[in-house]
Every structure is written in structure tokens, then in C-alpha cells.
């Protein structure tokens, strides 16, 4: 709806209740002629969190920016000569996430057991979307494993892949970083300096590896980048802080 998003429901009394809710009202701009509620696009993630806590999770069909394009193909043979192809369930995971390119796809969490090749699913999504991608991982070991897998199993050249870590600050078409780097800040009185990474590049996709380990501060920035496609990968959705519902509201459904 122009520069606004539209929150709609077939239950009109529910919309009235939502409009008056103290935690949701700040995200709203007013009423549309159709009866729906106008939402500030910058509040897209925050209102989804608030609606979930209210007991009415929203289906987000507002779509996503394409991001800068990048040609990505999966190799048929890895660098050491082994044949490579996605397994049936890995391809199914890619297809479910992509959803034919419709607004019903493009964000969500793929849950597969350990050893099932979640990284390979991520590579399949990269090849399907063909765009600049930011990959968040739980450790520098995991980050470098992602870089190895991208080089080994896709056509992406080494100079298009960047490691954004304590040692290097490379921002390239595919950039791999860690939650630890993102949540670093010089002191408690300062903000998180590396959060700028989310907005200083035209990402078409953000991958959250081991999404059950997503640090709480990253929820905040994730709420603010809802126009980017988001893929969560994990073997479990159990979190020590009990914020599994935030994972679904901000990254997407299982």
C-alpha cells in the first residue's frame, strides 16, 4: 500500500482490539479505507513479534528485495573429483523454502538432523536465488567450513567470498561472519559496531546457521531487516532462553 504495509484480517473486531493494544499501537500508522491497519515498514518485524505475543501470529506476504545479483551454479563434481548432487530431501528443503518464488516463500527455518547436510541445503538456496548473501555462523571454524563448502561445491570464485571475522573484515558478494563478531561492542554503553554489516550491502539473502544459537542482540537487528530473505538452519529449535517463537516470527516458519 504505497510506502506502508497493510495488516488485514477477516475478523474486524480483532483488528479493533489490535489497534488498541498498547504494544502494537506504536507500530501502526492508521486505518486504511478497506478497514485494514496501516503499518510502518520499519516496524514489520516488531509488529510480528508483538502479534505473536498477543496470540495472533501474522502471515507475512509483503515480499522481499531481490538484492544484488550473483551468478551461482552447483558443481556436478567437487574440487577433489567426487560427484556431487543434492539428495532428494535436500532438494525438497530448497523447494519448500523457495516456494516457487512466491511471497509465501523466502523466509523460514529448515530443521534437519545432524549430518543431514544443512550447509548443502544452504548452497542449494544460494544457487536458486542467485544473489549476494550474508551468512551468520556460530564460530570461526564453522565460518571457514562454509567458505570451503562454497568453493568446493559451487561456481563462486574465491575473490567473491569474504571472511568477516576478528582477523579480517572482507565484505564481498558472499560474506561469512560469526555471531560473536556481530555482538562485539567496546563497552556496554556503546552500540554494536558490526551491525552496520546488515545494511551496508545489498544482500538478497541472510543465512542463520545453527539458528537455535542466535544471540538475543541479533534478534533486534533481524526485526529491522524483514525486507531481506532469511534462511535459518538447525537440528533443534530448543533454546535455553525459551525464545523459539521469536525465531519463527523474525526468521520465518519451520
C-alpha atoms as a printed R data frame, in Angstrom:
    type eleno elety resid chain resno       x       y       z
1   ATOM     1    CA   UNK     A     1   0.000   0.000   0.000
2   ATOM     2    CA   UNK     A     2   2.368   2.723  -1.247
3   ATOM     3    CA   UNK     A     3   5.096   3.142   1.358
4   ATOM     4    CA   UNK     A     4   3.053   1.327   4.011
5   ATOM     5    CA   UNK     A     5   2.243  -2.294   4.808
6   ATOM     6    CA   UNK     A     6  -1.315  -3.443   5.347
7   ATOM     7    CA   UNK     A     7  -2.401  -5.661   8.232
8   ATOM     8    CA   UNK     A     8  -5.646  -7.416   7.336
9   ATOM     9    CA   UNK     A     9  -7.960  -9.926   8.960
10  ATOM    10    CA   UNK     A    10 -11.407 -11.296   8.214
11  ATOM    11    CA   UNK     A    11 -12.163 -10.738  11.907
12  ATOM    12    CA   UNK     A    12 -12.956  -6.999  12.099
13  ATOM    13    CA   UNK     A    13 -13.403  -6.923  15.910
14  ATOM    14    CA   UNK     A    14  -9.917  -8.431  16.190
15  ATOM    15    CA   UNK     A    15  -8.472  -5.541  14.184
16  ATOM    16    CA   UNK     A    16 -10.127  -3.095  16.572
17  ATOM    17    CA   UNK     A    17  -8.594  -4.958  19.514
18  ATOM    18    CA   UNK     A    18  -5.172  -4.970  17.833
19  ATOM    19    CA   UNK     A    19  -5.432  -1.245  17.104
20  ATOM    20    CA   UNK     A    20  -5.960  -0.534  20.811
21  ATOM    21    CA   UNK     A    21  -3.246  -2.893  22.099
22  ATOM    22    CA   UNK     A    22  -0.565  -0.874  23.897
23  ATOM    23    CA   UNK     A    23   2.352  -2.903  22.485
24  ATOM    24    CA   UNK     A    24   1.032  -2.986  18.903
25  ATOM    25    CA   UNK     A    25  -0.373   0.540  18.520
26  ATOM    26    CA   UNK     A    26   3.107   2.168  18.252
27  ATOM    27    CA   UNK     A    27   3.761   0.107  15.090
28  ATOM    28    CA   UNK     A    28   0.598   1.376  13.393
29  ATOM    29    CA   UNK     A    29   0.082   4.497  11.293
30  ATOM    30    CA   UNK     A    30  -3.703   4.448  10.988
31  ATOM    31    CA   UNK     A    31  -6.597   2.758   9.205
32  ATOM    32    CA   UNK     A    32  -6.904   2.052   5.506
33  ATOM    33    CA   UNK     A    33 -10.173   2.683   3.668
34  ATOM    34    CA   UNK     A    34 -10.558  -1.085   3.347
35  ATOM    35    CA   UNK     A    35 -10.603  -1.422   7.133
36  ATOM    36    CA   UNK     A    36  -7.113  -2.859   7.390
37  ATOM    37    CA   UNK     A    37  -4.421  -1.302   9.560
38  ATOM    38    CA   UNK     A    38  -1.503   0.621   8.038
39  ATOM    39    CA   UNK     A    39   1.900  -0.439   9.337
40  ATOM    40    CA   UNK     A    40   5.224   1.392   9.104
41  ATOM    41    CA   UNK     A    41   7.536  -0.895   7.041
42  ATOM    42    CA   UNK     A    42  10.329  -0.239   9.565
43  ATOM    43    CA   UNK     A    43   8.098  -1.919  12.178
44  ATOM    44    CA   UNK     A    44   7.498  -5.061  10.089
45  ATOM    45    CA   UNK     A    45   9.440  -7.353  12.415
46  ATOM    46    CA   UNK     A    46   8.424  -5.656  15.624
47  ATOM    47    CA   UNK     A    47   4.703  -5.947  14.886
48  ATOM    48    CA   UNK     A    48   5.103  -9.641  14.038
49  ATOM    49    CA   UNK     A    49   6.754 -10.181  17.431
50  ATOM    50    CA   UNK     A    50   4.003  -8.222  19.191
51  ATOM    51    CA   UNK     A    51   1.215 -10.081  17.367
52  ATOM    52    CA   UNK     A    52   2.785 -13.421  18.280
53  ATOM    53    CA   UNK     A    53   2.845 -12.463  21.960
54  ATOM    54    CA   UNK     A    54  -0.749 -11.270  21.576
55  ATOM    55    CA   UNK     A    55  -1.657 -14.777  20.395
56  ATOM    56    CA   UNK     A    56  -2.266 -13.954  16.722
57  ATOM    57    CA   UNK     A    57   0.809 -14.750  14.588
58  ATOM    58    CA   UNK     A    58   0.784 -12.942  11.236
59  ATOM    59    CA   UNK     A    59   1.423 -14.434   7.822
60  ATOM    60    CA   UNK     A    60   3.937 -12.103   6.158
61  ATOM    61    CA   UNK     A    61   3.214 -11.759   2.427
62  ATOM    62    CA   UNK     A    62   4.871  -8.368   1.905
63  ATOM    63    CA   UNK     A    63   7.690  -9.804  -0.211
64  ATOM    64    CA   UNK     A    64  11.419  -9.120  -0.274
65  ATOM    65    CA   UNK     A    65  14.047  -7.083  -2.064
66  ATOM    66    CA   UNK     A    66  15.940  -9.068  -4.696
67  ATOM    67    CA   UNK     A    67  19.393  -7.928  -3.576
68  ATOM    68    CA   UNK     A    68  22.404  -7.592  -5.861
69  ATOM    69    CA   UNK     A    69  22.596 -10.475  -8.318
70  ATOM    70    CA   UNK     A    70  25.366 -13.078  -8.339
71  ATOM    71    CA   UNK     A    71  25.705 -15.996 -10.729
72  ATOM    72    CA   UNK     A    72  25.850 -19.197  -8.657
73  ATOM    73    CA   UNK     A    73  25.772 -22.752 -10.002
74  ATOM    74    CA   UNK     A    74  26.184 -26.027  -8.134
75  ATOM    75    CA   UNK     A    75  29.101 -28.138  -9.323
76  ATOM    76    CA   UNK     A    76  28.476 -31.663 -10.603
77  ATOM    77    CA   UNK     A    77  31.966 -32.624  -9.416
78  ATOM    78    CA   UNK     A    78  33.717 -31.322  -6.291
79  ATOM    79    CA   UNK     A    79  37.259 -29.968  -6.405
80  ATOM    80    CA   UNK     A    80  38.699 -33.339  -5.409
81  ATOM    81    CA   UNK     A    81  36.810 -35.146  -8.172
82  ATOM    82    CA   UNK     A    82  33.805 -36.584  -6.306
83  ATOM    83    CA   UNK     A    83  30.407 -36.444  -7.978
84  ATOM    84    CA   UNK     A    84  28.006 -34.055  -6.259
85  ATOM    85    CA   UNK     A    85  24.259 -33.565  -6.345
86  ATOM    86    CA   UNK     A    86  21.601 -32.634  -3.804
87  ATOM    87    CA   UNK     A    87  19.861 -35.552  -2.130
88  ATOM    88    CA   UNK     A    88  16.096 -35.729  -2.583
89  ATOM    89    CA   UNK     A    89  15.285 -34.372   0.888
90  ATOM    90    CA   UNK     A    90  17.839 -31.568   0.482
91  ATOM    91    CA   UNK     A    91  16.237 -30.541  -2.806
92  ATOM    92    CA   UNK     A    92  12.812 -30.729  -1.146
93  ATOM    93    CA   UNK     A    93  14.044 -28.371   1.602
94  ATOM    94    CA   UNK     A    94  15.266 -25.892  -1.036
95  ATOM    95    CA   UNK     A    95  11.939 -26.097  -2.882
96  ATOM    96    CA   UNK     A    96   9.895 -25.604   0.301
97  ATOM    97    CA   UNK     A    97  11.938 -22.533   1.230
98  ATOM    98    CA   UNK     A    98  11.744 -21.020  -2.265
99  ATOM    99    CA   UNK     A    99   8.021 -21.806  -2.709
100 ATOM   100    CA   UNK     A   100   8.189 -21.150  -6.432
101 ATOM   101    CA   UNK     A   101   9.435 -17.624  -5.828
102 ATOM   102    CA   UNK     A   102   6.101 -16.568  -4.294
103 ATOM   103    CA   UNK     A   103   5.669 -14.321  -1.269
104 ATOM   104    CA   UNK     A   104   4.809 -17.430   0.759
105 ATOM   105    CA   UNK     A   105   8.455 -18.492   0.489
106 ATOM   106    CA   UNK     A   106  11.727 -16.683   1.026
107 ATOM   107    CA   UNK     A   107  11.878 -16.878   4.802
108 ATOM   108    CA   UNK     A   108  11.844 -19.813   7.173
109 ATOM   109    CA   UNK     A   109  13.733 -22.369   9.238
110 ATOM   110    CA   UNK     A   110  14.875 -25.725   7.840
111 ATOM   111    CA   UNK     A   111  15.204 -28.324  10.607
112 ATOM   112    CA   UNK     A   112  17.294 -31.388   9.725
113 ATOM   113    CA   UNK     A   113  19.201 -33.810  11.969
114 ATOM   114    CA   UNK     A   114  22.967 -33.578  12.481
115 ATOM   115    CA   UNK     A   115  24.857 -34.942   9.487
116 ATOM   116    CA   UNK     A   116  21.957 -34.390   7.068
117 ATOM   117    CA   UNK     A   117  23.816 -31.690   5.131
118 ATOM   118    CA   UNK     A   118  22.191 -28.433   6.222
119 ATOM   119    CA   UNK     A   119  25.063 -26.490   4.638
120 ATOM   120    CA   UNK     A   120  24.347 -28.226   1.326
121 ATOM   121    CA   UNK     A   121  20.708 -27.097   1.623
122 ATOM   122    CA   UNK     A   122  22.046 -23.574   2.096
123 ATOM   123    CA   UNK     A   123  24.142 -23.913  -1.060
124 ATOM   124    CA   UNK     A   124  21.059 -25.095  -2.930
125 ATOM   125    CA   UNK     A   125  19.164 -21.987  -1.801
126 ATOM   126    CA   UNK     A   126  22.085 -19.771  -2.891
127 ATOM   127    CA   UNK     A   127  22.019 -21.370  -6.338
128 ATOM   128    CA   UNK     A   128  18.239 -20.913  -6.567
129 ATOM   129    CA   UNK     A   129  18.223 -17.236  -5.526
130 ATOM   130    CA   UNK     A   130  21.410 -16.087  -7.345
131 ATOM   131    CA   UNK     A   131  22.075 -13.119  -5.074
132 ATOM   132    CA   UNK     A   132  24.551 -11.528  -2.691
133 ATOM   133    CA   UNK     A   133  24.345 -13.361   0.627
134 ATOM   134    CA   UNK     A   134  25.376 -12.767   4.240
135 ATOM   135    CA   UNK     A   135  25.987 -15.985   6.213
136 ATOM   136    CA   UNK     A   136  25.991 -15.918  10.031
137 ATOM   137    CA   UNK     A   137  27.661 -18.830  11.850
138 ATOM   138    CA   UNK     A   138  28.295 -19.831  15.487
139 ATOM   139    CA   UNK     A   139  32.121 -19.952  15.246
140 ATOM   140    CA   UNK     A   140  35.091 -19.107  13.060
141 ATOM   141    CA   UNK     A   141  35.571 -22.852  12.451
142 ATOM   142    CA   UNK     A   142  32.005 -23.048  11.095
143 ATOM   143    CA   UNK     A   143  32.528 -19.884   9.030
144 ATOM   144    CA   UNK     A   144  35.619 -21.307   7.341
145 ATOM   145    CA   UNK     A   145  33.816 -24.610   6.762
146 ATOM   146    CA   UNK     A   146  31.099 -22.679   4.904
147 ATOM   147    CA   UNK     A   147  33.748 -20.954   2.774
148 ATOM   148    CA   UNK     A   148  35.331 -24.333   1.991
149 ATOM   149    CA   UNK     A   149  31.947 -25.824   1.029
150 ATOM   150    CA   UNK     A   150  31.047 -22.872  -1.217
151 ATOM   151    CA   UNK     A   151  34.381 -23.174  -3.052
152 ATOM   152    CA   UNK     A   152  34.150 -26.967  -3.227
153 ATOM   153    CA   UNK     A   153  30.562 -27.285  -4.412
154 ATOM   154    CA   UNK     A   154  29.634 -24.085  -6.284
155 ATOM   155    CA   UNK     A   155  30.961 -21.967  -9.130
156 ATOM   156    CA   UNK     A   156  31.526 -18.928  -6.884
157 ATOM   157    CA   UNK     A   157  35.176 -17.779  -7.258
158 ATOM   158    CA   UNK     A   158  37.350 -17.248  -4.182
159 ATOM   159    CA   UNK     A   159  37.556 -13.491  -4.730
160 ATOM   160    CA   UNK     A   160  33.755 -13.231  -4.395
161 ATOM   161    CA   UNK     A   161  33.774 -14.783  -0.889
162 ATOM   162    CA   UNK     A   162  34.695 -12.728   2.169
163 ATOM   163    CA   UNK     A   163  35.523 -13.670   5.749
164 ATOM   164    CA   UNK     A   164  34.302 -11.032   8.194
165 ATOM   165    CA   UNK     A   165  35.999 -12.015  11.449
166 ATOM   166    CA   UNK     A   166  38.253 -10.735  14.181
167 ATOM   167    CA   UNK     A   167  41.188 -11.226  11.814
168 ATOM   168    CA   UNK     A   168  39.643  -9.998   8.549
169 ATOM   169    CA   UNK     A   169  36.919  -7.558   7.573
170 ATOM   170    CA   UNK     A   170  36.160  -8.600   3.993
171 ATOM   171    CA   UNK     A   171  32.736  -7.598   2.629
172 ATOM   172    CA   UNK     A   172  32.181  -9.418  -0.661
173 ATOM   173    CA   UNK     A   173  29.208 -10.770  -2.649
174 ATOM   174    CA   UNK     A   174  29.131 -13.750  -0.292
175 ATOM   175    CA   UNK     A   175  30.269 -12.723   3.191
176 ATOM   176    CA   UNK     A   176  30.588 -15.180   6.079
177 ATOM   177    CA   UNK     A   177  30.759 -13.976   9.673
178 ATOM   178    CA   UNK     A   178  30.106 -15.182  13.237
179 ATOM   179    CA   UNK     A   179  27.526 -14.290  15.868
180 ATOM   180    CA   UNK     A   180  30.441 -13.490  18.197
181 ATOM   181    CA   UNK     A   181  31.821 -10.822  15.850
182 ATOM   182    CA   UNK     A   182  28.380  -9.296  15.294
183 ATOM   183    CA   UNK     A   183  27.673  -8.996  19.020
184 ATOM   184    CA   UNK     A   184  31.043  -7.479  19.914
185 ATOM   185    CA   UNK     A   185  30.916  -3.998  21.393
186 ATOM   186    CA   UNK     A   186  33.691  -1.997  23.054
187 ATOM   187    CA   UNK     A   187  31.630  -1.332  26.195
188 ATOM   188    CA   UNK     A   188  28.101  -1.755  27.497
189 ATOM   189    CA   UNK     A   189  27.423   1.929  26.921
190 ATOM   190    CA   UNK     A   190  28.091   1.652  23.168
191 ATOM   191    CA   UNK     A   191  26.121   0.039  20.385
192 ATOM   192    CA   UNK     A   192  27.182  -2.982  18.325
193 ATOM   193    CA   UNK     A   193  29.537  -1.555  15.658
194 ATOM   194    CA   UNK     A   194  29.365  -4.555  13.325
195 ATOM   195    CA   UNK     A   195  25.561  -4.428  12.995
196 ATOM   196    CA   UNK     A   196  26.237  -1.980  10.149
197 ATOM   197    CA   UNK     A   197  27.178  -5.038   8.083
198 ATOM   198    CA   UNK     A   198  23.471  -5.872   7.704
199 ATOM   199    CA   UNK     A   199  22.691  -2.614   5.926
200 ATOM   200    CA   UNK     A   200  25.894  -1.508   4.215
201 ATOM   201    CA   UNK     A   201  25.480  -4.011   1.382
202 ATOM   202    CA   UNK     A   202  22.600  -5.019  -0.924
203 ATOM   203    CA   UNK     A   203  22.041  -8.516   0.476
204 ATOM   204    CA   UNK     A   204  19.339 -10.635  -1.141
205 ATOM   205    CA   UNK     A   205  19.590 -13.390   1.492
206 ATOM   206    CA   UNK     A   206  20.757 -13.760   5.079
207 ATOM   207    CA   UNK     A   207  21.552 -17.291   6.308
208 ATOM   208    CA   UNK     A   208  21.422 -18.050  10.030
209 ATOM   209    CA   UNK     A   209  23.439 -21.219  10.628
210 ATOM   210    CA   UNK     A   210  22.618 -23.092  13.866
211 ATOM   211    CA   UNK     A   211  19.790 -20.623  14.331
212 ATOM   212    CA   UNK     A   212  18.950 -22.005  17.786
213 ATOM   213    CA   UNK     A   213  22.194 -20.298  18.959
214 ATOM   214    CA   UNK     A   214  21.136 -16.884  17.618
215 ATOM   215    CA   UNK     A   215  22.202 -14.337  20.269
216 ATOM   216    CA   UNK     A   216  19.482 -12.092  21.687
217 ATOM   217    CA   UNK     A   217  21.022  -8.829  20.343
218 ATOM   218    CA   UNK     A   218  20.786 -10.186  16.784
219 ATOM   219    CA   UNK     A   219  17.015 -10.560  17.200
220 ATOM   220    CA   UNK     A   220  16.833  -6.770  17.305
221 ATOM   221    CA   UNK     A   221  18.639  -6.232  14.019
222 ATOM   222    CA   UNK     A   222  16.722  -9.144  12.438
223 ATOM   223    CA   UNK     A   223  13.472  -7.380  13.311
224 ATOM   224    CA   UNK     A   224  14.704  -4.400  11.305
225 ATOM   225    CA   UNK     A   225  15.724  -6.263   8.122
226 ATOM   226    CA   UNK     A   226  12.472  -8.035   7.302
227 ATOM   227    CA   UNK     A   227  12.690  -6.994   3.642
228 ATOM   228    CA   UNK     A   228  15.640  -9.411   3.189
229 ATOM   229    CA   UNK     A   229  15.081 -13.114   2.573
230 ATOM   230    CA   UNK     A   230  16.075 -15.144   5.644
231 ATOM   231    CA   UNK     A   231  17.040 -18.819   5.948
232 ATOM   232    CA   UNK     A   232  17.523 -20.469   9.334
233 ATOM   233    CA   UNK     A   233  19.279 -23.846   9.594
234 ATOM   234    CA   UNK     A   234  19.280 -26.036  12.699
235 ATOM   235    CA   UNK     A   235  18.966 -29.553  14.084
236 ATOM   236    CA   UNK     A   236  16.947 -28.342  17.079
237 ATOM   237    CA   UNK     A   237  14.750 -25.370  17.914
238 ATOM   238    CA   UNK     A   238  15.158 -25.677  21.683
239 ATOM   239    CA   UNK     A   239  16.706 -22.532  23.185
240 ATOM   240    CA   UNK     A   240  17.900 -22.027  26.740
241 ATOM   241    CA   UNK     A   241  16.119 -18.660  26.888
242 ATOM   242    CA   UNK     A   242  12.854 -20.073  25.516
243 ATOM   243    CA   UNK     A   243  12.740 -17.617  22.580
244 ATOM   244    CA   UNK     A   244  11.886 -20.204  19.908
245 ATOM   245    CA   UNK     A   245   8.774 -18.215  18.997
246 ATOM   246    CA   UNK     A   246  10.959 -15.191  18.220
247 ATOM   247    CA   UNK     A   247  12.907 -17.339  15.755
248 ATOM   248    CA   UNK     A   248   9.683 -18.129  13.895
249 ATOM   249    CA   UNK     A   249   8.317 -14.574  13.995
250 ATOM   250    CA   UNK     A   250  11.539 -12.921  12.797
251 ATOM   251    CA   UNK     A   251  13.175 -15.514  10.554
252 ATOM   252    CA   UNK     A   252  10.141 -17.430   9.369
253 ATOM   253    CA   UNK     A   253   8.110 -20.601   9.914
254 ATOM   254    CA   UNK     A   254   9.565 -24.084  10.203
